[in-house]
Every structure is written in structure tokens, then in C-alpha cells.
Amino acid sequence: MLAGVPLTLAFYRFGAIDSLPGLWLLLYGTGVVTAGAFSIRIVPIMGLCFTALGILALFTPPSWGNAFMGGGFGGLHILFGLVVARRYGG
């Protein structure tokens, strides 16, 4: 969050708001990978998926930004949440 706030403001200031979904997914993925070092093995994998989605979001049309946000923060959380609940009991 500490990195995301100033970067978001800078992107906004320089008119690069179309890149925000990619930035947010990349930053979140990096945080999850890092925190996942102290968790079960699947958590860093989820972080890598967020990172990959963020990279894709940076190189696709800006109109796809909301779909990437929904796919990442909605879809990946649900998918990995189901896997964690099934394999690890919650």
C-alpha cells in the first residue's frame, strides 16, 4: 500500500491512468509472493498469477482494464480460495 499510493498519484498526474490496473495487479502480486514465503506453497503461486495478469494488462488495450481487475481481484481470489479451502481446510 505504501508503494501503491504514490505510484498511483504519479500515474494519475502524468496521465497514465490506463496503466493503473496493470500497476495494481503487479504490486499486489509482488506483495502476495513476498508474504507467501511465510504461508502455504500455493500462496506465492497465486501472487505469480497476479503478477502475470498485471504484465498482460499493461500490454493490452486500456478498455480491458476492468476485465483484468475483475479477473484478478475477483476471479483469482475465488479460484485460489476454493483450492485452499479444499486442500488445506480453509
Biopython code that builds the backbone (N, CA, C, O; Angstrom):
import numpy as np
from Bio.PDB.StructureBuilder import StructureBuilder

atoms = [
    (1, "MET", "N", (0.830, -1.183, 0.000)),
    (1, "MET", "CA", (0.000, 0.000, 0.000)),
    (1, "MET", "C", (0.876, 1.250, 0.000)),
    (1, "MET", "O", (0.543, 2.257, -0.623)),
    (2, "LEU", "N", (1.984, 1.168, 0.698)),
    (2, "LEU", "CA", (2.868, 2.334, 0.747)),
    (2, "LEU", "C", (3.468, 2.642, -0.617)),
    (2, "LEU", "O", (3.711, 3.807, -0.933)),
    (3, "ALA", "N", (3.706, 1.639, -1.415)),
    (3, "ALA", "CA", (4.228, 1.864, -2.761)),
    (3, "ALA", "C", (3.106, 2.241, -3.726)),
    (3, "ALA", "O", (3.308, 3.037, -4.643)),
    (4, "GLY", "N", (1.929, 1.667, -3.516)),
    (4, "GLY", "CA", (0.828, 1.881, -4.440)),
    (4, "GLY", "C", (0.273, 3.291, -4.443)),
    (4, "GLY", "O", (-0.101, 3.805, -5.497)),
    (5, "VAL", "N", (0.213, 3.920, -3.288)),
    (5, "VAL", "CA", (-0.377, 5.265, -3.215)),
    (5, "VAL", "C", (0.443, 6.285, -4.009)),
    (5, "VAL", "O", (-0.116, 6.961, -4.873)),
    (6, "PRO", "N", (1.745, 6.421, -3.747)),
    (6, "PRO", "CA", (2.480, 7.428, -4.525)),
    (6, "PRO", "C", (2.583, 7.088, -6.011)),
    (6, "PRO", "O", (2.576, 7.979, -6.860)),
    (7, "LEU", "N", (2.680, 5.791, -6.319)),
    (7, "LEU", "CA", (2.734, 5.414, -7.736)),
    (7, "LEU", "C", (1.417, 5.716, -8.440)),
    (7, "LEU", "O", (1.414, 6.190, -9.576)),
    (8, "THR", "N", (0.309, 5.447, -7.776)),
    (8, "THR", "CA", (-1.000, 5.771, -8.346)),
    (8, "THR", "C", (-1.127, 7.266, -8.592)),
    (8, "THR", "O", (-1.585, 7.692, -9.652)),
    (9, "LEU", "N", (-0.720, 8.057, -7.610)),
    (9, "LEU", "CA", (-0.783, 9.515, -7.770)),
    (9, "LEU", "C", (0.115, 9.996, -8.909)),
    (9, "LEU", "O", (-0.265, 10.888, -9.667)),
    (10, "ALA", "N", (1.292, 9.410, -9.027)),
    (10, "ALA", "CA", (2.201, 9.794, -10.107)),
    (10, "ALA", "C", (1.632, 9.398, -11.467)),
    (10, "ALA", "O", (1.684, 10.185, -12.411)),
    (11, "PHE", "N", (1.091, 8.190, -11.573)),
    (11, "PHE", "CA", (0.497, 7.764, -12.837)),
    (11, "PHE", "C", (-0.653, 8.694, -13.214)),
    (11, "PHE", "O", (-0.797, 9.073, -14.376)),
    (12, "TYR", "N", (-1.468, 9.059, -12.230)),
    (12, "TYR", "CA", (-2.587, 9.964, -12.471)),
    (12, "TYR", "C", (-2.084, 11.334, -12.921)),
    (12, "TYR", "O", (-2.606, 11.921, -13.868)),
    (13, "ARG", "N", (-1.082, 11.823, -12.238)),
    (13, "ARG", "CA", (-0.532, 13.152, -12.552)),
    (13, "ARG", "C", (-0.004, 13.228, -13.977)),
    (13, "ARG", "O", (-0.167, 14.242, -14.655)),
    (14, "PHE", "N", (0.625, 12.155, -14.424)),
    (14, "PHE", "CA", (1.214, 12.151, -15.764)),
    (14, "PHE", "C", (0.271, 11.589, -16.829)),
    (14, "PHE", "O", (0.674, 11.358, -17.969)),
    (15, "GLY", "N", (-0.978, 11.374, -16.445)),
    (15, "GLY", "CA", (-1.980, 10.944, -17.417)),
    (15, "GLY", "C", (-1.877, 9.495, -17.851)),
    (15, "GLY", "O", (-2.348, 9.135, -18.929)),
    (16, "ALA", "N", (-1.271, 8.668, -17.031)),
    (16, "ALA", "CA", (-1.103, 7.258, -17.385)),
    (16, "ALA", "C", (-2.119, 6.383, -16.655)),
    (16, "ALA", "O", (-1.795, 5.281, -16.214)),
    (17, "ILE", "N", (-3.339, 6.877, -16.532)),
    (17, "ILE", "CA", (-4.337, 6.140, -15.763)),
    (17, "ILE", "C", (-4.739, 4.823, -16.428)),
    (17, "ILE", "O", (-5.247, 3.923, -15.758)),
    (18, "ASP", "N", (-4.520, 4.704, -17.723)),
    (18, "ASP", "CA", (-4.828, 3.440, -18.400)),
    (18, "ASP", "C", (-3.922, 2.306, -17.924)),
    (18, "ASP", "O", (-4.256, 1.133, -18.093)),
    (19, "SER", "N", (-2.796, 2.645, -17.340)),
    (19, "SER", "CA", (-1.847, 1.637, -16.851)),
    (19, "SER", "C", (-2.093, 1.245, -15.401)),
    (19, "SER", "O", (-1.417, 0.353, -14.889)),
    (20, "LEU", "N", (-3.036, 1.882, -14.731)),
    (20, "LEU", "CA", (-3.261, 1.600, -13.313)),
    (20, "LEU", "C", (-3.675, 0.159, -13.016)),
    (20, "LEU", "O", (-3.167, -0.412, -12.051)),
    (21, "PRO", "N", (-4.573, -0.465, -13.795)),
    (21, "PRO", "CA", (-4.895, -1.863, -13.481)),
    (21, "PRO", "C", (-3.656, -2.767, -13.507)),
    (21, "PRO", "O", (-3.494, -3.618, -12.633)),
    (22, "GLY", "N", (-2.799, -2.590, -14.485)),
    (22, "GLY", "CA", (-1.574, -3.386, -14.546)),
    (22, "GLY", "C", (-0.668, -3.120, -13.362)),
    (22, "GLY", "O", (-0.105, -4.047, -12.781)),
    (23, "LEU", "N", (-0.527, -1.854, -13.007)),
    (23, "LEU", "CA", (0.299, -1.487, -11.855)),
    (23, "LEU", "C", (-0.239, -2.115, -10.584)),
    (23, "LEU", "O", (0.516, -2.719, -9.822)),
    (24, "TRP", "N", (-1.535, -1.980, -10.347)),
    (24, "TRP", "CA", (-2.127, -2.505, -9.119)),
    (24, "TRP", "C", (-1.996, -4.024, -9.042)),
    (24, "TRP", "O", (-1.684, -4.566, -7.982)),
    (25, "LEU", "N", (-2.232, -4.709, -10.156)),
    (25, "LEU", "CA", (-2.098, -6.169, -10.153)),
    (25, "LEU", "C", (-0.652, -6.590, -9.911)),
    (25, "LEU", "O", (-0.395, -7.545, -9.177)),
    (26, "LEU", "N", (0.287, -5.883, -10.525)),
    (26, "LEU", "CA", (1.707, -6.185, -10.308)),
    (26, "LEU", "C", (2.123, -5.962, -8.857)),
    (26, "LEU", "O", (2.799, -6.805, -8.268)),
    (27, "LEU", "N", (1.727, -4.845, -8.289)),
    (27, "LEU", "CA", (2.087, -4.556, -6.904)),
    (27, "LEU", "C", (1.453, -5.557, -5.943)),
    (27, "LEU", "O", (2.103, -6.023, -5.008)),
    (28, "TYR", "N", (0.204, -5.880, -6.172)),
    (28, "TYR", "CA", (-0.478, -6.852, -5.314)),
    (28, "TYR", "C", (0.184, -8.218, -5.433)),
    (28, "TYR", "O", (0.420, -8.894, -4.432)),
    (29, "GLY", "N", (0.480, -8.616, -6.663)),
    (29, "GLY", "CA", (1.146, -9.900, -6.878)),
    (29, "GLY", "C", (2.494, -9.971, -6.184)),
    (29, "GLY", "O", (2.845, -10.997, -5.603)),
    (30, "THR", "N", (3.245, -8.888, -6.243)),
    (30, "THR", "CA", (4.539, -8.841, -5.571)),
    (30, "THR", "C", (4.373, -8.985, -4.061)),
    (30, "THR", "O", (5.138, -9.700, -3.414)),
    (31, "GLY", "N", (3.385, -8.313, -3.509)),
    (31, "GLY", "CA", (3.125, -8.418, -2.075)),
    (31, "GLY", "C", (2.707, -9.815, -1.664)),
    (31, "GLY", "O", (3.129, -10.310, -0.619)),
    (32, "VAL", "N", (1.878, -10.454, -2.479)),
    (32, "VAL", "CA", (1.421, -11.807, -2.162)),
    (32, "VAL", "C", (2.568, -12.804, -2.268)),
    (32, "VAL", "O", (2.686, -13.698, -1.431)),
    (33, "VAL", "N", (3.407, -12.664, -3.278)),
    (33, "VAL", "CA", (4.573, -13.553, -3.404)),
    (33, "VAL", "C", (5.469, -13.412, -2.178)),
    (33, "VAL", "O", (5.923, -14.409, -1.616)),
    (34, "THR", "N", (5.720, -12.182, -1.771)),
    (34, "THR", "CA", (6.587, -11.927, -0.631)),
    (34, "THR", "C", (5.984, -12.474, 0.662)),
    (34, "THR", "O", (6.664, -13.167, 1.420)),
    (35, "ALA", "N", (4.719, -12.169, 0.915)),
    (35, "ALA", "CA", (4.056, -12.665, 2.122)),
    (35, "ALA", "C", (3.885, -14.173, 2.079)),
    (35, "ALA", "O", (3.864, -14.832, 3.119)),
    (36, "GLY", "N", (3.762, -14.715, 0.881)),
    (36, "GLY", "CA", (3.578, -16.152, 0.729)),
    (36, "GLY", "C", (4.778, -16.968, 1.156)),
    (36, "GLY", "O", (4.671, -18.181, 1.333)),
    (37, "ALA", "N", (5.910, -16.327, 1.323)),
    (37, "ALA", "CA", (7.100, -17.032, 1.808)),
    (37, "ALA", "C", (6.859, -17.597, 3.204)),
    (37, "ALA", "O", (7.539, -18.533, 3.625)),
    (38, "PHE", "N", (5.898, -17.032, 3.915)),
    (38, "PHE", "CA", (5.586, -17.463, 5.275)),
    (38, "PHE", "C", (4.263, -18.211, 5.338)),
    (38, "PHE", "O", (3.668, -18.331, 6.409)),
    (39, "SER", "N", (3.802, -18.709, 4.213)),
    (39, "SER", "CA", (2.491, -19.360, 4.146)),
    (39, "SER", "C", (2.610, -20.685, 3.403)),
    (39, "SER", "O", (3.709, -21.188, 3.173)),
    (40, "ILE", "N", (1.476, -21.231, 3.037)),
    (40, "ILE", "CA", (1.463, -22.471, 2.276)),
    (40, "ILE", "C", (1.945, -22.209, 0.856)),
    (40, "ILE", "O", (1.900, -21.078, 0.374)),
    (41, "ARG", "N", (2.403, -23.254, 0.196)),
    (41, "ARG", "CA", (3.053, -23.138, -1.108)),
    (41, "ARG", "C", (2.194, -22.478, -2.185)),
    (41, "ARG", "O", (2.724, -21.821, -3.081)),
    (42, "ILE", "N", (0.897, -22.644, -2.106)),
    (42, "ILE", "CA", (0.029, -22.122, -3.173)),
    (42, "ILE", "C", (-0.097, -20.594, -3.146)),
    (42, "ILE", "O", (-0.432, -19.990, -4.165)),
    (43, "VAL", "N", (0.162, -19.973, -2.015)),
    (43, "VAL", "CA", (0.012, -18.514, -1.909)),
    (43, "VAL", "C", (1.001, -17.773, -2.824)),
    (43, "VAL", "O", (0.580, -16.880, -3.559)),
    (44, "PRO", "N", (2.296, -18.111, -2.806)),
    (44, "PRO", "CA", (3.183, -17.433, -3.764)),
    (44, "PRO", "C", (2.811, -17.703, -5.225)),
    (44, "PRO", "O", (3.029, -16.858, -6.093)),
    (45, "ILE", "N", (2.254, -18.877, -5.487)),
    (45, "ILE", "CA", (1.809, -19.182, -6.855)),
    (45, "ILE", "C", (0.681, -18.234, -7.254)),
    (45, "ILE", "O", (0.634, -17.750, -8.385)),
    (46, "MET", "N", (-0.224, -17.977, -6.313)),
    (46, "MET", "CA", (-1.294, -17.015, -6.582)),
    (46, "MET", "C", (-0.693, -15.636, -6.877)),
    (46, "MET", "O", (-1.147, -14.940, -7.785)),
    (47, "GLY", "N", (0.317, -15.250, -6.115)),
    (47, "GLY", "CA", (0.978, -13.972, -6.358)),
    (47, "GLY", "C", (1.593, -13.898, -7.742)),
    (47, "GLY", "O", (1.523, -12.862, -8.403)),
    (48, "LEU", "N", (2.192, -14.989, -8.180)),
    (48, "LEU", "CA", (2.760, -15.018, -9.534)),
    (48, "LEU", "C", (1.676, -14.890, -10.592)),
    (48, "LEU", "O", (1.899, -14.278, -11.636)),
    (49, "CYS", "N", (0.512, -15.458, -10.335)),
    (49, "CYS", "CA", (-0.609, -15.313, -11.272)),
    (49, "CYS", "C", (-1.067, -13.853, -11.349)),
    (49, "CYS", "O", (-1.368, -13.352, -12.432)),
    (50, "PHE", "N", (-1.119, -13.172, -10.198)),
    (50, "PHE", "CA", (-1.454, -11.744, -10.207)),
    (50, "PHE", "C", (-0.406, -10.952, -10.978)),
    (50, "PHE", "O", (-0.737, -10.048, -11.745)),
    (51, "THR", "N", (0.851, -11.297, -10.767)),
    (51, "THR", "CA", (1.931, -10.605, -11.475)),
    (51, "THR", "C", (1.812, -10.805, -12.978)),
    (51, "THR", "O", (1.947, -9.851, -13.744)),
    (52, "ALA", "N", (1.564, -12.025, -13.401)),
    (52, "ALA", "CA", (1.410, -12.311, -14.828)),
    (52, "ALA", "C", (0.222, -11.556, -15.412)),
    (52, "ALA", "O", (0.302, -11.013, -16.514)),
    (53, "LEU", "N", (-0.875, -11.525, -14.670)),
    (53, "LEU", "CA", (-2.053, -10.796, -15.129)),
    (53, "LEU", "C", (-1.754, -9.301, -15.243)),
    (53, "LEU", "O", (-2.225, -8.642, -16.170)),
    (54, "GLY", "N", (-0.978, -8.767, -14.307)),
    (54, "GLY", "CA", (-0.594, -7.359, -14.358)),
    (54, "GLY", "C", (0.252, -7.042, -15.575)),
    (54, "GLY", "O", (0.077, -6.005, -16.215)),
    (55, "ILE", "N", (1.165, -7.936, -15.886)),
    (55, "ILE", "CA", (2.005, -7.742, -17.076)),
    (55, "ILE", "C", (1.136, -7.739, -18.332)),
    (55, "ILE", "O", (1.295, -6.885, -19.204)),
    (56, "LEU", "N", (0.225, -8.691, -18.416)),
    (56, "LEU", "CA", (-0.683, -8.731, -19.569)),
    (56, "LEU", "C", (-1.513, -7.452, -19.661)),
    (56, "LEU", "O", (-1.721, -6.914, -20.749)),
    (57, "ALA", "N", (-1.983, -6.972, -18.517)),
    (57, "ALA", "CA", (-2.822, -5.768, -18.505)),
    (57, "ALA", "C", (-2.079, -4.544, -19.027)),
    (57, "ALA", "O", (-2.689, -3.644, -19.605)),
    (58, "LEU", "N", (-0.783, -4.509, -18.829)),
    (58, "LEU", "CA", (-0.003, -3.368, -19.305)),
    (58, "LEU", "C", (0.142, -3.333, -20.822)),
    (58, "LEU", "O", (0.400, -2.278, -21.401)),
    (59, "PHE", "N", (-0.023, -4.489, -21.463)),
    (59, "PHE", "CA", (0.219, -4.574, -22.907)),
    (59, "PHE", "C", (-1.017, -4.921, -23.716)),
    (59, "PHE", "O", (-0.913, -5.406, -24.843)),
    (60, "THR", "N", (-2.173, -4.675, -23.148)),
    (60, "THR", "CA", (-3.427, -4.901, -23.861)),
    (60, "THR", "C", (-4.179, -3.573, -23.953)),
    (60, "THR", "O", (-3.787, -2.599, -23.311)),
    (61, "PRO", "N", (-5.234, -3.523, -24.730)),
    (61, "PRO", "CA", (-5.982, -2.264, -24.849)),
    (61, "PRO", "C", (-6.497, -1.775, -23.494)),
    (61, "PRO", "O", (-6.921, -2.579, -22.665)),
    (62, "PRO", "N", (-6.461, -0.472, -23.270)),
    (62, "PRO", "CA", (-6.919, 0.093, -21.998)),
    (62, "PRO", "C", (-8.358, -0.274, -21.635)),
    (62, "PRO", "O", (-8.703, -0.349, -20.456)),
    (63, "SER", "N", (-9.179, -0.497, -22.631)),
    (63, "SER", "CA", (-10.588, -0.829, -22.360)),
    (63, "SER", "C", (-10.738, -2.184, -21.665)),
    (63, "SER", "O", (-11.815, -2.491, -21.154)),
    (64, "TRP", "N", (-9.699, -2.986, -21.634)),
    (64, "TRP", "CA", (-9.737, -4.289, -20.975)),
    (64, "TRP", "C", (-9.390, -4.198, -19.492)),
    (64, "TRP", "O", (-9.433, -5.206, -18.787)),
    (65, "GLY", "N", (-9.049, -3.006, -19.011)),
    (65, "GLY", "CA", (-8.591, -2.822, -17.637)),
    (65, "GLY", "C", (-9.550, -3.366, -16.587)),
    (65, "GLY", "O", (-9.128, -4.048, -15.653)),
    (66, "ASN", "N", (-10.841, -3.068, -16.735)),
    (66, "ASN", "CA", (-11.815, -3.551, -15.753)),
    (66, "ASN", "C", (-11.920, -5.069, -15.764)),
    (66, "ASN", "O", (-12.105, -5.685, -14.715)),
    (67, "ALA", "N", (-11.805, -5.673, -16.932)),
    (67, "ALA", "CA", (-11.849, -7.135, -17.014)),
    (67, "ALA", "C", (-10.650, -7.753, -16.302)),
    (67, "ALA", "O", (-10.788, -8.769, -15.620)),
    (68, "PHE", "N", (-9.481, -7.148, -16.455)),
    (68, "PHE", "CA", (-8.304, -7.647, -15.751)),
    (68, "PHE", "C", (-8.455, -7.480, -14.240)),
    (68, "PHE", "O", (-8.082, -8.369, -13.475)),
    (69, "MET", "N", (-8.996, -6.354, -13.816)),
    (69, "MET", "CA", (-9.215, -6.137, -12.383)),
    (69, "MET", "C", (-10.200, -7.166, -11.827)),
    (69, "MET", "O", (-9.971, -7.733, -10.758)),
    (70, "GLY", "N", (-11.278, -7.402, -12.540)),
    (70, "GLY", "CA", (-12.256, -8.395, -12.100)),
    (70, "GLY", "C", (-11.698, -9.805, -12.122)),
    (70, "GLY", "O", (-11.941, -10.600, -11.214)),
    (71, "GLY", "N", (-10.944, -10.103, -13.176)),
    (71, "GLY", "CA", (-10.350, -11.430, -13.279)),
    (71, "GLY", "C", (-9.310, -11.686, -12.203)),
    (71, "GLY", "O", (-9.176, -12.803, -11.704)),
    (72, "GLY", "N", (-8.579, -10.643, -11.852)),
    (72, "GLY", "CA", (-7.554, -10.803, -10.833)),
    (72, "GLY", "C", (-8.127, -10.768, -9.436)),
    (72, "GLY", "O", (-8.088, -11.765, -8.716)),
    (73, "PHE", "N", (-8.658, -9.624, -9.050)),
    (73, "PHE", "CA", (-9.117, -9.449, -7.676)),
    (73, "PHE", "C", (-10.394, -10.215, -7.373)),
    (73, "PHE", "O", (-10.688, -10.487, -6.210)),
    (74, "GLY", "N", (-11.152, -10.566, -8.396)),
    (74, "GLY", "CA", (-12.336, -11.394, -8.185)),
    (74, "GLY", "C", (-12.049, -12.848, -8.480)),
    (74, "GLY", "O", (-12.134, -13.709, -7.604)),
    (75, "GLY", "N", (-11.707, -13.109, -9.737)),
    (75, "GLY", "CA", (-11.534, -14.490, -10.198)),
    (75, "GLY", "C", (-10.408, -15.258, -9.528)),
    (75, "GLY", "O", (-10.611, -16.380, -9.066)),
    (76, "LEU", "N", (-9.234, -14.670, -9.472)),
    (76, "LEU", "CA", (-8.105, -15.386, -8.865)),
    (76, "LEU", "C", (-8.320, -15.625, -7.373)),
    (76, "LEU", "O", (-7.957, -16.679, -6.853)),
    (77, "HIS", "N", (-8.911, -14.646, -6.683)),
    (77, "HIS", "CA", (-9.179, -14.850, -5.258)),
    (77, "HIS", "C", (-10.174, -15.983, -5.041)),
    (77, "HIS", "O", (-9.996, -16.802, -4.139)),
    (78, "ILE", "N", (-11.201, -16.034, -5.849)),
    (78, "ILE", "CA", (-12.190, -17.110, -5.714)),
    (78, "ILE", "C", (-11.550, -18.451, -6.046)),
    (78, "ILE", "O", (-11.702, -19.413, -5.293)),
    (79, "LEU", "N", (-10.843, -18.522, -7.155)),
    (79, "LEU", "CA", (-10.210, -19.776, -7.574)),
    (79, "LEU", "C", (-9.240, -20.299, -6.517)),
    (79, "LEU", "O", (-9.332, -21.452, -6.096)),
    (80, "PHE", "N", (-8.323, -19.456, -6.099)),
    (80, "PHE", "CA", (-7.341, -19.898, -5.119)),
    (80, "PHE", "C", (-7.969, -20.105, -3.741)),
    (80, "PHE", "O", (-7.505, -20.947, -2.972)),
    (81, "GLY", "N", (-9.001, -19.357, -3.428)),
    (81, "GLY", "CA", (-9.724, -19.571, -2.170)),
    (81, "GLY", "C", (-10.366, -20.939, -2.124)),
    (81, "GLY", "O", (-10.345, -21.608, -1.090)),
    (82, "LEU", "N", (-10.936, -21.356, -3.240)),
    (82, "LEU", "CA", (-11.531, -22.695, -3.310)),
    (82, "LEU", "C", (-10.468, -23.781, -3.164)),
    (82, "LEU", "O", (-10.682, -24.780, -2.477)),
    (83, "VAL", "N", (-9.330, -23.580, -3.808)),
    (83, "VAL", "CA", (-8.240, -24.560, -3.707)),
    (83, "VAL", "C", (-7.729, -24.641, -2.276)),
    (83, "VAL", "O", (-7.526, -25.739, -1.756)),
    (84, "VAL", "N", (-7.521, -23.513, -1.641)),
    (84, "VAL", "CA", (-7.037, -23.503, -0.258)),
    (84, "VAL", "C", (-8.069, -24.161, 0.670)),
    (84, "VAL", "O", (-7.703, -24.941, 1.550)),
    (85, "ALA", "N", (-9.341, -23.851, 0.477)),
    (85, "ALA", "CA", (-10.388, -24.449, 1.322)),
    (85, "ALA", "C", (-10.441, -25.959, 1.138)),
    (85, "ALA", "O", (-10.631, -26.700, 2.102)),
    (86, "ARG", "N", (-10.276, -26.408, -0.084)),
    (86, "ARG", "CA", (-10.385, -27.849, -0.350)),
    (86, "ARG", "C", (-9.151, -28.605, 0.115)),
    (86, "ARG", "O", (-9.269, -29.648, 0.758)),
    (87, "ARG", "N", (-7.971, -28.090, -0.204)),
    (87, "ARG", "CA", (-6.737, -28.813, 0.118)),
    (87, "ARG", "C", (-6.236, -28.609, 1.536)),
    (87, "ARG", "O", (-5.593, -29.489, 2.108)),
    (88, "TYR", "N", (-6.530, -27.453, 2.099)),
    (88, "TYR", "CA", (-5.936, -27.104, 3.388)),
    (88, "TYR", "C", (-6.973, -26.851, 4.485)),
    (88, "TYR", "O", (-6.621, -26.474, 5.602)),
    (89, "GLY", "N", (-8.222, -27.057, 4.169)),
    (89, "GLY", "CA", (-9.270, -26.918, 5.175)),
    (89, "GLY", "C", (-9.612, -25.481, 5.533)),
    (89, "GLY", "O", (-10.116, -25.223, 6.626)),
    (90, "GLY", "N", (-9.352, -24.564, 4.652)),
    (90, "GLY", "CA", (-9.749, -23.176, 4.898)),
    (90, "GLY", "C", (-8.598, -22.323, 5.008)),
    (90, "GLY", "O", (-8.740, -21.118, 5.215)),
]
sb = StructureBuilder()
sb.init_structure("model")
sb.init_model(0)
sb.init_chain("A")
sb.init_seg("    ")
for serial, (resi, resn, name, xyz) in enumerate(atoms, 1):
    if name == "N":
        sb.init_residue(resn, " ", resi, " ")
    sb.init_atom(name, np.array(xyz, "f"), 0.0, 1.0, " ", f" {name:<3s}", serial, name[0])
structure = sb.get_structure()
